[in-house]
Amino acid sequence: MDSTRLNQIGVACLIAVGVLGASWGIARTAVPEPLPAKAGVAIPRPAAPAPGNSIDDLVARASVEKGHALADRQCAMCHSMAPNGPSIIGPGLFGVFGTHVGDIPGYDFSDALKAHKDETWTNATLSAWLKGPADYASGTKMSFPGIASETDRADVIAYLRSLRPEAP
């Protein structure tokens, strides 16, 4: 077999692969995969807290530094923590503690979270939200599975409490 014939076979293979890839891409665009109605795997929830360890007690003993590290790993890809930070995927979280739920200007909250607009972000409401956003506000746009550990939630809450404007 001469080199011309080998080149023809090689070009034919490349064209076949290109056509196959293009047809696969067109098919994926024309017929997208439907999203499942519910999660395929249930995420286990932790047991009830030990008596005498309320979230307020845990936040009082929490580590702002650990909370900062946790928030950087789990929250910062979707939320800004900077003063006047932009909404990324979710709203900016600077100064969120003590505000009304779903009341951050410039962000369009889901109806599920707007239903909690009379509530305030306190230690208890933040803990419930961070434990499982879908449990706190069924139908929320936030797909985060939650933070199972109460001490980790307390650390994140302590960090969020520290994100406030400096007193003049």
N, C-alpha and C positions, 0 to 999 in steps of 0.2 A: 504494500500500500504506500503510495507516495504522500508527500507532505500536503499537497493540495487537497487530497481526499480527507486527510486527518483534519485539516482546517475547516472543511465543509461540515464534517461530523461535529466538531467543536462548536461551530457557529449554530448549527441546528440544535444542539443541546442547550446552548445559552438562550436561544430564542424560545425554546420550549419552557425553560425555567422562567423566563420573563413573562411569557403568556400565562403560565400557571399562577405566578405571583400576582399579576395584574387581575386575573379573573377572581382569585381569592379575595383581593382587596375590594373589588367591585361588589362581589357577593356579600362581604361583611358590611359594606355601606348600604346596600340595597335591603338587606335582611338582617338588622342588628339583633344581637342576642338580648332577649328580654331579661330584665333584672328580676331576681326572685322576690316574691311577695314578703317573705320573712327570711331571716338569717338561717342558713343551713345548719349551723352549729350553735348550740346554746352555750353561752358563756356562763360558767358557774359563778354564783354570787356568794360572798363570804357569809359566815354565820353571824348571828346577832352579836352586837358588841358586848364586851364584858361589863357587868354592872359596875357603876361608879366611874366609868370612863366615858363621860358625855363628850360630845364633839367640842364643846366649849373648854372642858378641861384639857383635852388633847391639843387644841389650838394654843392654849396658854403655855403648854410645854413644848410646842412645835419648834422646828428649826427653819428659820426663814431661808438659810443657805441651802438646805436640802430641798425645800420647796422651790427655790429658784432653779436648782439643777433639774428637778422633776418637770417643772413648767417648761424649761428649755427643751427637754427631750420630748415631752408629750403634748405641749400646747403651742409652742412658738411657731410650728410649721403652718398653723392656721390663724393664730391670734398675735397681734402686736402687743407688746408690754410697755411700749414707750409712751411718754406723755404726748397727747394729741396724735398718737400713732394711727396709721390707716387701718381700715378694715381689710383684712387679707381674704381669707375664706370666711372666717368668723369675725365678730366685732373686736375692736381693740379692748384690752382688759385693764388698762391703767385707770385707777380710780373706780373700778366697778363695785367694790365692796361698799355696802350701804345704799346703793342706788336701787331703783325699782327694777324688777325683772323685765327684760325686754324693752328697756328704756335707754338705749344708747343712740344718740342722734346720728343719722346717716346710715343706719343699718336696718335692713328689712328682715325682721324676725319672722319665724314661722308662726302660724296661727296657734300651734300647740304651746309655744312659749308665750305668745301674747295673752293666752288664757290665764297666765300667772302674773299679769301686770300689776295687780294689787299687792303682790308680795315684794319683799325687799331681800336683796342678797345679804344674808347673815351667815354666821357659821353653819347653822342648821340647813338653810336652803342651799348654800354652796356645797355642803357635804352631800346632800341628797342628789344634787345635780351631778357632781363629780363621781358619785358612786355609780350612777347609771342615767345618763341624759334621757334615754328612751323611756326609762321607768318614771322619771320625774315629769316629763312632758311627752307623752306618747304622740308620735307624729313629728317630732322635732327634726330639723334638717341636719343636726349634728350627728354624725355617724360614729363618734367616739364611744368605745365600749364601756368606759368608766375606769375608775381606780378602785380596786378591791380593798386595799389596805387602808384602814382608818387612820393610821399614823401618817401614811403618805398623803392622804387627803388633807389631814390637819396641817402638814407641812406646806402643801400647795396653798391652802387657805391663808396660812400665816404670811406666805409670800404675797398673795393677792392683797391682803390687808396692808402690806407695806408699800404697795404701789399707789401712792397718793401724793398730791402736790405738797411741796414744802411750805410750812407756815411762813408768812412774810416777816 
